[in-house]
Amino acid sequence: MKFLEEMIELGHKPDNFTYNTALDTFFKAGMITEALNLFEFMRTKGSTISSPTAKTYAIVIVALVQNDRMEECFELMGHMISNGCLPDVSTYKDIIEGMCLNGKIDEAYKFLDEMGNKGYPPDIVTYNCFLKVLCDNKKSEEALKLYGRMIEFGCLPSVQTYNMLISMFFDMDDPDGAFETWHEMEERGCRSDTHTYCVMVEGLFRCNRIDDAFILLEEVINKGIKLPYRKFDSFLMQLSTIGDLHAIHRLSDHMRKFYNHAMARRYALSQKRKSMSLRGK
């Protein structure tokens, strides 16, 4: 704090980035009072370039959550919204993540409600930010609860929503949950994208659901879907390990439609040799 005061006395004007860095440092060092004093200085005496931004508010809000000062946290959220300092996607994620990782899931929902009450209802991007935190931390019950809330409030889930749920179920070694989500997606008229197929096939191989993985790879081929080269690479290696020469040829032929023929052929031959070696031929 003294260093910042000296900068100001010398005619230097610390910008928002400098203040945010100082705030973050104070909080991490457990200097809560000093950090809040600095934040108050930014709000009341700061210059145009140093006034709090959404990022600043997020740093303070998350620190208050971590210190279980929820009343101050929501009071500050009210200030943020009333001052027109709306959180962007990154800030939303920081706040929601800070709450969820500290076991404040109910408070995270309250945050969404507060935003809605102020005339800024959560959209699909906001919900997906929240969902990503829950899925990354394998909180399946809460993730499905949030998914239900989205539908209840008329916010149509996007393909990214379903991809995150599917990935979460595979990470939890629950392929049936992933398939249920896949079917739910189809029933709601949300079309699978390339990433959906990649997540499904990878997950099925990982869970040793080989026949199901083959069926989806056939679907990829029949629909003419272009997979990223690294995914082709990964799936061919899986097929090579299994020793399915027919599937290797099918996928490598499909691969040549999109990538360098010589490269695709060379790779397919190397996988074939590896497969035959594994089978002792």
C-alpha positions as CSV (number, residue, x, y, z in Angstrom):
1,M,0.0,0.0,0.0
2,K,2.8,2.3,0.9
3,F,4.5,1.7,-2.5
4,L,1.3,2.7,-4.3
5,E,1.0,5.9,-2.1
6,E,4.6,6.8,-3.1
7,M,3.8,6.2,-6.7
8,I,0.9,8.6,-6.5
9,E,3.0,11.2,-4.6
10,L,5.6,11.1,-7.3
11,G,2.9,11.9,-9.9
12,H,2.5,8.4,-11.3
13,K,-1.0,7.0,-11.8
14,P,-1.2,3.3,-11.2
15,D,-3.6,1.7,-13.7
16,N,-6.3,-0.8,-13.0
17,F,-4.0,-3.7,-13.8
18,T,-1.5,-2.5,-11.1
19,Y,-4.3,-2.2,-8.5
20,N,-5.8,-5.6,-9.4
21,T,-2.3,-7.2,-9.0
22,A,-1.9,-5.6,-5.6
23,L,-5.4,-6.6,-4.5
24,D,-4.8,-10.2,-5.6
25,T,-1.5,-10.2,-3.7
26,F,-3.0,-8.9,-0.5
27,F,-5.8,-11.4,-0.5
28,K,-3.5,-14.3,-1.2
29,A,-1.3,-13.1,1.7
30,G,-4.3,-13.1,4.0
31,M,-4.3,-9.3,4.3
32,I,-8.0,-8.9,3.9
33,T,-8.4,-5.5,5.6
34,E,-5.6,-4.0,3.5
35,A,-7.1,-5.4,0.3
36,L,-10.6,-4.0,1.1
37,N,-9.1,-0.6,2.0
38,L,-7.3,-0.6,-1.3
39,F,-10.5,-1.5,-3.1
40,E,-12.4,1.2,-1.3
41,F,-9.7,3.7,-2.4
42,M,-10.1,2.6,-6.0
43,R,-13.9,3.1,-5.8
44,T,-13.8,6.5,-4.1
45,K,-10.5,8.2,-5.0
46,G,-9.2,6.3,-8.0
47,S,-8.7,7.9,-11.4
48,T,-10.4,6.9,-14.6
49,I,-7.8,4.4,-15.4
50,S,-7.8,2.9,-12.0
51,S,-11.5,2.6,-11.2
52,P,-12.7,-1.0,-10.5
53,T,-13.6,-3.2,-13.5
54,A,-15.6,-6.4,-13.6
55,K,-12.3,-8.2,-13.0
56,T,-11.6,-6.1,-9.9
57,Y,-15.0,-7.0,-8.5
58,A,-14.5,-10.7,-9.3
59,I,-11.1,-10.7,-7.4
60,V,-12.8,-9.2,-4.3
61,I,-16.0,-11.3,-4.5
62,V,-14.1,-14.5,-4.7
63,A,-11.9,-13.5,-1.8
64,L,-15.0,-12.7,0.3
65,V,-16.4,-16.1,-0.6
66,Q,-13.2,-17.9,0.4
67,N,-13.4,-16.1,3.8
68,D,-17.1,-16.9,4.2
69,R,-18.1,-13.3,4.2
70,M,-21.2,-13.9,2.1
71,E,-23.2,-10.9,3.3
72,E,-20.5,-8.5,2.1
73,C,-20.1,-10.6,-1.0
74,F,-23.7,-10.0,-2.1
75,E,-23.7,-6.4,-1.1
76,L,-20.7,-5.9,-3.4
77,M,-22.5,-7.7,-6.2
78,G,-25.3,-5.2,-5.8
79,H,-22.8,-2.3,-6.1
80,M,-21.3,-3.9,-9.2
81,I,-24.6,-4.3,-11.0
82,S,-25.9,-0.9,-10.0
83,N,-22.7,0.7,-11.2
84,G,-23.3,-0.9,-14.6
85,C,-20.1,-3.0,-14.2
86,L,-21.5,-6.2,-15.6
87,P,-19.4,-9.4,-15.5
88,D,-18.1,-10.7,-18.9
89,V,-17.8,-14.5,-19.6
90,S,-14.4,-14.7,-17.9
91,T,-15.5,-12.8,-14.8
92,Y,-18.7,-14.9,-14.6
93,K,-16.6,-18.0,-14.6
94,D,-14.2,-16.6,-11.9
95,I,-17.1,-15.8,-9.6
96,I,-19.0,-19.0,-10.2
97,E,-15.9,-21.1,-9.9
98,G,-14.8,-19.4,-6.7
99,M,-18.2,-20.1,-5.1
100,C,-18.5,-23.7,-6.3
101,L,-15.0,-24.7,-5.3
102,N,-15.7,-23.3,-1.8
103,G,-18.9,-25.3,-1.5
104,K,-21.1,-22.3,-2.0
105,I,-23.3,-23.7,-4.8
106,D,-26.5,-22.3,-3.4
107,E,-24.8,-18.9,-3.4
108,A,-23.8,-19.4,-7.0
109,Y,-27.5,-19.9,-7.9
110,K,-28.3,-16.8,-5.8
111,F,-25.8,-14.8,-7.9
112,L,-27.6,-15.9,-11.0
113,D,-30.9,-14.8,-9.5
114,E,-29.5,-11.5,-8.4
115,M,-28.3,-10.8,-11.9
116,G,-31.8,-11.8,-13.2
117,N,-33.6,-9.5,-10.7
118,K,-31.5,-6.6,-11.9
119,G,-32.6,-7.2,-15.4
120,Y,-29.7,-9.3,-16.6
121,P,-31.0,-12.9,-16.7
122,P,-28.4,-15.5,-17.4
123,D,-28.1,-16.6,-21.0
124,I,-26.7,-19.8,-22.5
125,V,-23.1,-18.5,-22.2
126,T,-23.6,-17.8,-18.5
127,Y,-25.2,-21.1,-17.8
128,N,-22.4,-22.9,-19.7
129,C,-19.8,-21.1,-17.6
130,F,-21.5,-22.4,-14.5
131,L,-22.0,-25.9,-16.0
132,K,-18.3,-26.2,-16.9
133,V,-17.3,-25.6,-13.3
134,L,-19.7,-28.3,-12.1
135,C,-18.7,-30.8,-14.9
136,D,-15.0,-30.2,-14.4
137,N,-15.4,-31.1,-10.7
138,K,-17.7,-34.1,-11.5
139,K,-20.6,-32.7,-9.6
140,S,-23.1,-34.7,-11.7
141,E,-26.2,-34.1,-9.5
142,E,-25.7,-30.3,-9.5
143,A,-24.8,-30.3,-13.2
144,L,-28.1,-32.1,-14.1
145,K,-30.0,-29.8,-11.7
146,L,-28.6,-26.7,-13.5
147,Y,-29.4,-28.3,-16.9
148,G,-33.0,-28.7,-15.7
149,R,-33.1,-25.1,-14.5
150,M,-31.9,-23.9,-18.0
151,I,-34.9,-25.7,-19.6
152,E,-37.3,-24.6,-17.0
153,F,-36.4,-20.9,-17.6
154,G,-36.6,-21.3,-21.3
155,C,-32.9,-21.2,-22.1
156,L,-32.2,-23.8,-24.8
157,P,-29.1,-25.9,-24.1
158,S,-26.5,-25.6,-26.8
159,V,-24.4,-28.4,-28.3
160,Q,-21.6,-27.2,-25.9
161,T,-23.9,-27.9,-23.0
162,Y,-24.4,-31.5,-24.0
163,N,-20.7,-32.0,-24.9
164,M,-19.8,-30.9,-21.4
165,L,-22.3,-33.3,-19.8
166,I,-21.2,-36.2,-22.0
167,S,-17.6,-35.6,-21.2
168,M,-18.4,-35.4,-17.5
169,F,-20.1,-38.8,-17.5
170,F,-17.2,-40.5,-19.3
171,D,-14.8,-38.9,-16.8
172,M,-16.9,-40.5,-14.1
173,D,-16.8,-43.9,-15.9
174,D,-20.5,-43.7,-16.6
175,P,-21.0,-44.4,-20.3
176,D,-24.7,-45.1,-19.7
177,G,-25.1,-41.5,-18.5
178,A,-23.3,-40.3,-21.5
179,F,-25.6,-42.2,-23.8
180,E,-28.7,-40.9,-22.0
181,T,-27.4,-37.4,-22.6
182,W,-26.7,-38.2,-26.3
183,H,-30.3,-39.4,-26.8
184,E,-31.7,-36.4,-24.9
185,M,-29.7,-34.2,-27.2
186,E,-31.2,-35.9,-30.3
187,E,-34.8,-35.7,-28.8
188,R,-34.5,-32.0,-28.2
189,G,-33.4,-31.4,-31.8
190,C,-29.8,-30.3,-31.0
191,R,-27.5,-31.6,-33.7
192,S,-24.2,-33.3,-32.6
193,D,-21.1,-31.6,-33.9
194,T,-17.6,-33.0,-34.6
195,H,-16.6,-32.5,-31.0
196,T,-19.6,-34.5,-29.8
197,Y,-18.5,-37.5,-31.9
198,C,-14.9,-37.2,-30.7
199,V,-16.0,-37.1,-27.0
200,M,-18.3,-40.1,-27.5
201,V,-15.9,-42.3,-29.4
202,E,-12.9,-41.5,-27.1
203,G,-15.1,-42.1,-24.0
204,L,-16.4,-45.4,-25.4
205,F,-12.9,-46.7,-26.2
206,R,-11.8,-45.6,-22.7
207,C,-14.7,-47.5,-21.1
208,N,-14.0,-50.5,-23.2
209,R,-17.3,-50.2,-25.1
210,I,-15.6,-51.2,-28.3
211,D,-18.7,-52.2,-30.3
212,D,-20.5,-48.9,-29.5
213,A,-17.3,-47.0,-30.5
214,F,-17.3,-48.9,-33.9
215,I,-21.0,-48.0,-34.5
216,L,-20.3,-44.3,-34.0
217,L,-17.2,-44.4,-36.1
218,E,-19.3,-46.0,-38.9
219,E,-21.7,-43.1,-38.4
220,V,-18.8,-40.6,-38.8
221,I,-17.8,-42.3,-42.0
222,N,-21.3,-42.6,-43.4
223,K,-22.1,-38.9,-42.7
224,G,-18.8,-37.8,-44.2
225,I,-17.7,-36.0,-41.0
226,K,-14.2,-34.6,-41.0
227,L,-12.5,-35.3,-37.7
228,P,-9.4,-33.4,-36.6
229,Y,-6.2,-35.2,-37.8
230,R,-5.1,-35.9,-34.2
231,K,-8.4,-37.6,-33.6
232,F,-8.0,-39.8,-36.7
233,D,-4.6,-40.5,-35.3
234,S,-5.9,-41.5,-31.9
235,F,-8.7,-43.6,-33.2
236,L,-6.5,-45.5,-35.7
237,M,-4.1,-46.3,-32.8
238,Q,-7.1,-47.7,-30.8
239,L,-8.2,-49.8,-33.8
240,S,-4.6,-51.0,-34.3
241,T,-4.3,-52.0,-30.6
242,I,-7.6,-54.0,-31.0
243,G,-6.4,-55.5,-34.3
244,D,-9.4,-54.6,-36.4
245,L,-7.9,-54.4,-40.0
246,H,-11.3,-53.8,-41.6
247,A,-12.0,-50.8,-39.4
248,I,-8.5,-49.5,-39.9
249,H,-9.0,-49.6,-43.7
250,R,-12.5,-48.0,-43.4
251,L,-11.3,-45.1,-41.3
252,S,-8.1,-44.5,-43.3
253,D,-10.0,-44.5,-46.6
254,H,-12.3,-41.9,-45.0
255,M,-9.2,-40.0,-43.8
256,R,-7.8,-39.7,-47.3
257,K,-10.9,-37.6,-48.3
258,F,-9.7,-34.8,-46.1
259,Y,-5.9,-35.1,-45.6
260,N,-2.8,-35.7,-47.7
261,H,-3.2,-39.1,-49.4
262,A,0.4,-40.2,-49.1
263,M,0.4,-39.2,-45.4
264,A,-2.9,-41.1,-44.7
265,R,-1.7,-44.2,-46.6
266,R,1.7,-44.2,-44.9
267,Y,0.0,-44.0,-41.5
268,A,-2.6,-46.7,-42.3
269,L,0.2,-49.1,-43.5
270,S,2.2,-48.5,-40.3
271,Q,-0.9,-49.1,-38.2
272,K,-1.6,-52.3,-40.2
273,R,1.9,-53.6,-39.6
274,K,1.7,-52.7,-35.9
275,S,-1.6,-54.5,-35.6
276,M,-0.3,-57.7,-37.4
277,S,2.7,-57.6,-35.1
278,L,0.5,-57.4,-32.0
279,R,-1.4,-60.4,-33.3
280,G,1.8,-62.4,-33.9
281,K,1.6,-62.4,-37.7
